Amino acid sequence: MADCLFCRIVRREIPAQVVSEDDQCLAFRDIAPQAPTHILVIPKAHTASLEAVGDAAGVVGAMARMAQQVARAEGVAVTGYRTVINTGSDGGQTVGHLHLHLLGGRDLTWPPG
């Protein structure tokens, strides 16, 4: 999608601090971190939300796999981390491109919001 913020990051039209990339996903640091480690993992192909995944559900597994690898590389896998996928406006999704938040580096309380 031409005007999608995250699609523009994938195309390198907008700079981002990329920490991992493969053929399906891209991981980069959140510009407004909510924890010492706050990384977004996105599919490279535009998918509006988890609700829109449909037959492309395998990409969610690819995102989870990348989140696990990044958590290990960032050193938060030892003490624990949280992954979150917000869906829709009531779910807190603010960018219309599927993304997974990887949060760690501090004690994360529950409930989250």
MDTraj code that builds the backbone (N, CA, C; nanometers):
import mdtraj as md
import numpy as np

residues = "MET ALA ASP CYS LEU PHE CYS ARG ILE VAL ARG ARG GLU ILE PRO ALA GLN VAL VAL SER GLU ASP ASP GLN CYS LEU ALA PHE ARG ASP ILE ALA PRO GLN ALA PRO THR HIS ILE LEU VAL ILE PRO LYS ALA HIS THR ALA SER LEU GLU ALA VAL GLY ASP ALA ALA GLY VAL VAL GLY ALA MET ALA ARG MET ALA GLN GLN VAL ALA ARG ALA GLU GLY VAL ALA VAL THR GLY TYR ARG THR VAL ILE ASN THR GLY SER ASP GLY GLY GLN THR VAL GLY HIS LEU HIS LEU HIS LEU LEU GLY GLY ARG ASP LEU THR TRP PRO PRO GLY".split()
xyz = np.array([
    [0.0857, -0.1173, 0.0000],
    [0.0000, 0.0000, 0.0000],
    [0.0904, 0.1236, 0.0000],
    [0.0694, 0.2118, -0.0923],
    [0.1599, 0.3233, -0.1179],
    [0.1787, 0.4176, 0.0001],
    [0.0722, 0.4510, 0.0711],
    [0.0839, 0.5511, 0.1769],
    [0.0938, 0.4923, 0.3172],
    [0.1034, 0.3618, 0.3295],
    [0.1134, 0.2969, 0.4602],
    [0.2510, 0.3249, 0.5217],
    [0.2516, 0.3729, 0.6446],
    [0.3756, 0.4058, 0.7142],
    [0.4727, 0.2882, 0.7162],
    [0.4242, 0.1710, 0.7554],
    [0.5134, 0.0563, 0.7670],
    [0.5572, 0.0039, 0.6306],
    [0.4721, 0.0129, 0.5298],
    [0.5133, -0.0240, 0.3946],
    [0.6247, 0.0689, 0.3462],
    [0.6159, 0.1943, 0.3813],
    [0.7203, 0.2904, 0.3441],
    [0.8510, 0.2591, 0.4164],
    [0.8434, 0.2088, 0.5397],
    [0.9643, 0.1658, 0.6103],
    [1.0241, 0.0439, 0.5403],
    [0.9408, -0.0518, 0.5018],
    [0.9886, -0.1701, 0.4294],
    [1.0610, -0.1279, 0.3014],
    [1.0074, -0.0290, 0.2301],
    [1.0673, 0.0193, 0.1054],
    [1.1849, 0.1139, 0.1292],
    [1.2155, 0.1406, 0.2549],
    [1.3262, 0.2281, 0.2964],
    [1.3035, 0.3743, 0.2546],
    [1.1775, 0.4135, 0.2420],
    [1.1441, 0.5525, 0.2145],
    [1.1438, 0.6342, 0.3433],
    [1.1252, 0.5674, 0.4556],
    [1.1301, 0.6290, 0.5877],
    [1.2359, 0.5531, 0.6672],
    [1.3277, 0.6256, 0.7304],
    [1.4333, 0.5567, 0.8046],
    [1.3796, 0.4887, 0.9305],
    [1.4431, 0.3781, 0.9657],
    [1.4105, 0.3049, 1.0875],
    [1.5369, 0.2339, 1.1344],
    [1.5447, 0.2083, 1.2640],
    [1.6573, 0.1332, 1.3199],
    [1.6260, -0.0156, 1.3080],
    [1.6590, -0.0731, 1.1949],
    [1.6310, -0.2136, 1.1666],
    [1.7238, -0.3007, 1.2509],
    [1.6644, -0.4005, 1.3170],
    [1.7441, -0.4931, 1.3978],
    [1.7446, -0.6339, 1.3392],
    [1.6494, -0.6650, 1.2515],
    [1.6454, -0.7966, 1.1884],
    [1.5580, -0.7896, 1.0636],
    [1.5916, -0.8756, 0.9680],
    [1.5151, -0.8795, 0.8436],
    [1.5338, -1.0160, 0.7786],
    [1.4266, -1.0660, 0.7207],
    [1.4343, -1.1843, 0.6362],
    [1.3414, -1.1623, 0.5180],
    [1.3115, -1.2674, 0.4434],
    [1.2298, -1.2493, 0.3237],
    [1.0851, -1.2133, 0.3537],
    [1.0342, -1.2461, 0.4748],
    [0.8941, -1.2194, 0.5085],
    [0.8731, -1.1031, 0.6039],
    [0.9694, -1.0768, 0.6930],
    [0.9476, -0.9830, 0.8033],
    [1.0610, -0.8831, 0.8185],
    [1.0286, -0.7762, 0.8877],
    [1.1246, -0.6722, 0.9216],
    [1.1021, -0.6353, 1.0672],
    [1.2100, -0.6210, 1.1440],
    [1.2004, -0.5801, 1.2844],
    [1.2807, -0.4523, 1.3037],
    [1.2198, -0.3559, 1.3736],
    [1.2877, -0.2281, 1.3957],
    [1.2445, -0.1703, 1.5304],
    [1.3268, -0.0807, 1.5826],
    [1.2998, -0.0198, 1.7126],
    [1.1822, 0.0773, 1.7036],
    [1.0940, 0.0720, 1.8039],
    [0.9803, 0.1640, 1.8117],
    [1.0324, 0.3043, 1.8406],
    [0.9749, 0.4048, 1.7764],
    [1.0214, 0.5422, 1.7975],
    [0.9698, 0.6025, 1.9286],
    [0.8721, 0.5390, 1.9907],
    [0.8189, 0.5839, 2.1198],
    [0.8176, 0.4635, 2.2149],
    [0.9352, 0.4167, 2.2560],
    [0.9425, 0.2917, 2.3329],
    [0.8702, 0.2980, 2.4670],
    [0.8011, 0.1876, 2.4983],
    [0.7281, 0.1726, 2.6242],
    [0.8024, 0.0819, 2.7223],
    [0.9208, 0.0376, 2.6841],
    [1.0071, -0.0463, 2.7672],
    [1.1487, -0.0280, 2.7146],
    [1.2503, -0.0648, 2.7941],
    [1.3883, -0.0514, 2.7450],
    [1.4107, -0.1205, 2.6099],
    [1.3487, -0.2343, 2.5902],
    [1.3483, -0.3002, 2.4595],
    [1.2058, -0.2936, 2.4070],
    [1.1867, -0.2224, 2.2982],
    [1.0558, -0.2142, 2.2328],
    [1.0805, -0.2166, 2.0828],
    [1.0542, -0.3316, 2.0255],
    [1.0805, -0.3543, 1.8844],
    [0.9508, -0.3971, 1.8170],
    [0.9289, -0.3481, 1.6964],
    [0.8133, -0.3861, 1.6169],
    [0.8568, -0.4878, 1.5123],
    [0.7801, -0.5924, 1.4979],
    [0.8029, -0.6931, 1.3940],
    [0.6828, -0.6865, 1.3003],
    [0.7102, -0.6648, 1.1726],
    [0.6034, -0.6488, 1.0741],
    [0.6239, -0.7433, 0.9561],
    [0.5148, -0.7835, 0.8915],
    [0.5312, -0.8547, 0.7648],
    [0.5677, -0.7534, 0.6565],
    [0.6502, -0.7951, 0.5635],
    [0.6867, -0.7049, 0.4541],
    [0.5690, -0.6806, 0.3592],
    [0.4876, -0.7822, 0.3400],
    [0.3682, -0.7667, 0.2553],
    [0.2594, -0.6999, 0.3388],
    [0.1932, -0.6023, 0.2822],
    [0.0903, -0.5297, 0.3577],
    [-0.0265, -0.6212, 0.3952],
    [-0.0538, -0.6230, 0.5231],
    [-0.1727, -0.6875, 0.5792],
    [-0.2249, -0.5887, 0.6816],
    [-0.3505, -0.5506, 0.6718],
    [-0.4039, -0.4427, 0.7550],
    [-0.4026, -0.4745, 0.9044],
    [-0.4356, -0.5985, 0.9412],
    [-0.4443, -0.6339, 1.0824],
    [-0.4495, -0.7846, 1.0961],
    [-0.4505, -0.8325, 1.2180],
    [-0.4655, -0.9755, 1.2419],
    [-0.5999, -1.0236, 1.1874],
    [-0.7000, -0.9394, 1.1927],
    [-0.8335, -0.9720, 1.1417],
    [-0.8320, -0.9955, 0.9915],
    [-0.7351, -0.9377, 0.9214],
    [-0.7275, -0.9481, 0.7752],
    [-0.6302, -1.0553, 0.7270],
    [-0.5707, -1.1327, 0.8161],
    [-0.4678, -1.2293, 0.7774],
    [-0.5207, -1.3363, 0.6837],
    [-0.6322, -1.3987, 0.7168],
    [-0.6919, -1.5003, 0.6301],
    [-0.5967, -1.6133, 0.5955],
    [-0.5805, -1.6412, 0.4661],
    [-0.4974, -1.7512, 0.4195],
    [-0.3480, -1.7261, 0.4396],
    [-0.3097, -1.6048, 0.4701],
    [-0.1690, -1.5720, 0.4895],
    [-0.1271, -1.5846, 0.6363],
    [-0.1980, -1.6668, 0.7133],
    [-0.1725, -1.6791, 0.8574],
    [-0.0309, -1.7252, 0.8896],
    [0.0370, -1.7883, 0.7950],
    [0.1750, -1.8313, 0.8182],
    [0.2678, -1.7167, 0.8510],
    [0.2318, -1.5970, 0.8072],
    [0.3162, -1.4810, 0.8356],
    [0.3194, -1.4506, 0.9856],
    [0.2139, -1.4835, 1.0576],
    [0.2112, -1.4610, 1.2028],
    [0.3160, -1.5503, 1.2704],
    [0.3290, -1.6726, 1.2226],
    [0.4329, -1.7612, 1.2736],
    [0.5720, -1.7079, 1.2435],
    [0.5901, -1.6531, 1.1237],
    [0.7187, -1.5938, 1.0864],
    [0.7504, -1.4736, 1.1757],
    [0.6482, -1.3950, 1.2091],
    [0.6679, -1.2803, 1.2984],
    [0.7076, -1.3283, 1.4384],
    [0.6416, -1.4318, 1.4867],
    [0.6728, -1.4860, 1.6195],
    [0.8143, -1.5418, 1.6232],
    [0.8530, -1.6101, 1.5180],
    [0.9886, -1.6660, 1.5104],
    [1.0922, -1.5540, 1.5134],
    [1.0681, -1.4463, 1.4382],
    [1.1611, -1.3344, 1.4380],
    [1.1639, -1.2664, 1.5746],
    [1.0480, -1.2522, 1.6384],
    [1.0437, -1.1911, 1.7720],
    [1.1288, -1.2718, 1.8694],
    [1.1200, -1.4038, 1.8634],
    [1.2001, -1.4900, 1.9501],
    [1.3487, -1.4684, 1.9245],
    [1.3898, -1.4636, 1.7996],
    [1.5302, -1.4434, 1.7653],
    [1.5805, -1.3070, 1.8126],
    [1.4988, -1.2040, 1.7936],
    [1.5366, -1.0696, 1.8353],
    [1.5443, -1.0612, 1.9879],
    [1.4491, -1.1233, 2.0579],
    [1.4513, -1.1234, 2.2048],
    [1.5807, -1.1852, 2.2563],
    [1.6241, -1.2930, 2.1939],
    [1.7509, -1.3555, 2.2332],
    [1.8679, -1.2635, 2.2048],
    [1.8692, -1.2030, 2.0864],
    [1.9784, -1.1128, 2.0481],
    [1.9844, -0.9890, 2.1377],
    [1.8689, -0.9418, 2.1820],
    [1.8621, -0.8224, 2.2680],
    [1.8884, -0.8551, 2.4150],
    [1.8945, -0.9828, 2.4487],
    [1.9230, -1.0246, 2.5855],
    [1.8040, -1.0255, 2.6791],
    [1.6827, -1.0162, 2.6265],
    [1.5647, -1.0149, 2.7137],
    [1.5004, -1.1524, 2.7270],
    [1.5457, -1.2491, 2.6479],
    [1.4859, -1.3825, 2.6551],
    [1.5156, -1.4507, 2.7875],
    [1.6252, -1.4148, 2.8518],
    [1.6646, -1.4785, 2.9780],
    [1.5651, -1.4458, 3.0895],
    [1.5260, -1.3201, 3.1022],
    [1.4372, -1.2781, 3.2105],
    [1.2910, -1.2714, 3.1699],
    [1.2642, -1.2668, 3.0397],
    [1.1275, -1.2657, 2.9899],
    [1.0928, -1.1416, 2.9108],
    [0.9934, -1.1564, 2.8279],
    [0.9484, -1.0471, 2.7425],
    [0.8013, -1.0678, 2.7100],
    [0.7408, -0.9665, 2.6526],
    [0.6001, -0.9731, 2.6142],
    [0.5888, -0.9456, 2.4649],
    [0.4986, -1.0180, 2.3996],
    [0.4635, -0.9883, 2.2610],
    [0.3158, -0.9508, 2.2578],
    [0.2848, -0.8494, 2.1801],
    [0.1481, -0.7983, 2.1727],
    [0.1146, -0.7675, 2.0269],
    [-0.0030, -0.8109, 1.9842],
    [-0.0573, -0.7699, 1.8546],
    [-0.1900, -0.7007, 1.8825],
    [-0.1933, -0.5702, 1.8636],
    [-0.3168, -0.4938, 1.8793],
    [-0.3961, -0.5031, 1.7496],
    [-0.5279, -0.5202, 1.7619],
    [-0.6127, -0.5341, 1.6435],
    [-0.7323, -0.4413, 1.6547],
    [-0.7457, -0.3522, 1.5577],
    [-0.8579, -0.2590, 1.5548],
    [-0.8409, -0.1442, 1.6532],
    [-0.9234, -0.0434, 1.6383],
    [-0.9099, 0.0768, 1.7217],
    [-0.9341, 0.0487, 1.8696],
    [-1.0341, -0.0310, 1.9041],
    [-1.0564, -0.0638, 2.0451],
    [-0.9450, -0.1510, 2.1016],
    [-0.8749, -0.2231, 2.0171],
    [-0.7620, -0.3048, 2.0596],
    [-0.6322, -0.2269, 2.0695],
    [-0.6356, -0.0998, 2.0320],
    [-0.5177, -0.0146, 2.0433],
    [-0.4307, -0.0078, 1.9199],
    [-0.4778, -0.0614, 1.8061],
    [-0.3982, -0.0554, 1.6835],
    [-0.4031, 0.0862, 1.6274],
    [-0.2854, 0.1479, 1.6103],
    [-0.2790, 0.2858, 1.5608],
    [-0.2220, 0.2966, 1.4210],
    [-0.1587, 0.1911, 1.3721],
    [-0.1082, 0.1880, 1.2343],
    [-0.1774, 0.0721, 1.1643],
    [-0.2357, 0.0977, 1.0489],
    [-0.3125, -0.0027, 0.9770],
    [-0.2276, -0.1008, 0.8989],
    [-0.1308, -0.1581, 0.9653],
    [-0.0437, -0.2621, 0.9092],
    [-0.0138, -0.3560, 1.0248],
    [-0.0403, -0.4850, 1.0069],
    [-0.0167, -0.5837, 1.1112],
    [0.1227, -0.5668, 1.1706],
    [0.1323, -0.5632, 1.3033],
    [0.2626, -0.5550, 1.3684],
    [0.2570, -0.6159, 1.5068],
    [0.3691, -0.6703, 1.5465],
    [0.3868, -0.7333, 1.6766],
    [0.4823, -0.6473, 1.7575],
    [0.4417, -0.6121, 1.8790],
    [0.5293, -0.5397, 1.9702],
    [0.6072, -0.6411, 2.0530],
    [0.7378, -0.6262, 2.0585],
    [0.8243, -0.7044, 2.1456],
    [0.8731, -0.6095, 2.2543],
    [0.8327, -0.6372, 2.3779],
    [0.8658, -0.5504, 2.4912],
    [0.9447, -0.6294, 2.5947],
    [1.0486, -0.5700, 2.6494],
    [1.1266, -0.6366, 2.7525],
    [1.2245, -0.5410, 2.8179],
    [1.3024, -0.5961, 2.9079],
    [1.4041, -0.5158, 2.9750],
    [1.3579, -0.4545, 3.1051],
    [1.2369, -0.4835, 3.1464],
    [1.1854, -0.4381, 3.2760],
    [1.0703, -0.5310, 3.3157],
    [1.0286, -0.5208, 3.4413],
    [0.9141, -0.5986, 3.4885],
    [0.7878, -0.5431, 3.4235],
    [0.7175, -0.6256, 3.3500],
    [0.5964, -0.5834, 3.2804],
    [0.4755, -0.6258, 3.3622],
    [0.3981, -0.5301, 3.4061],
    [0.2841, -0.5574, 3.4930],
    [0.1652, -0.6074, 3.4137],
    [0.0673, -0.6608, 3.4854],
    [-0.0553, -0.7105, 3.4242],
    [-0.1729, -0.6671, 3.5100],
    [-0.2828, -0.6224, 3.4562],
    [-0.3118, -0.6115, 3.3132],
    [-0.2382, -0.4949, 3.2502],
    [-0.2202, -0.4995, 3.1175],
    [-0.1363, -0.4019, 3.0511],
    [-0.1990, -0.2647, 3.0279],
    [-0.3309, -0.2494, 3.0251],
    [-0.3789, -0.1167, 2.9917],
    [-0.5164, -0.0847, 3.0290],
])
top = md.Topology()
chain = top.add_chain()
for i, resn in enumerate(residues, 1):
    res = top.add_residue(resn, chain, resSeq=i)
    for name in ("N", "CA", "C"):
        top.add_atom(name, md.element.get_by_symbol(name[0]), res)
traj = md.Trajectory(xyz[None], top)
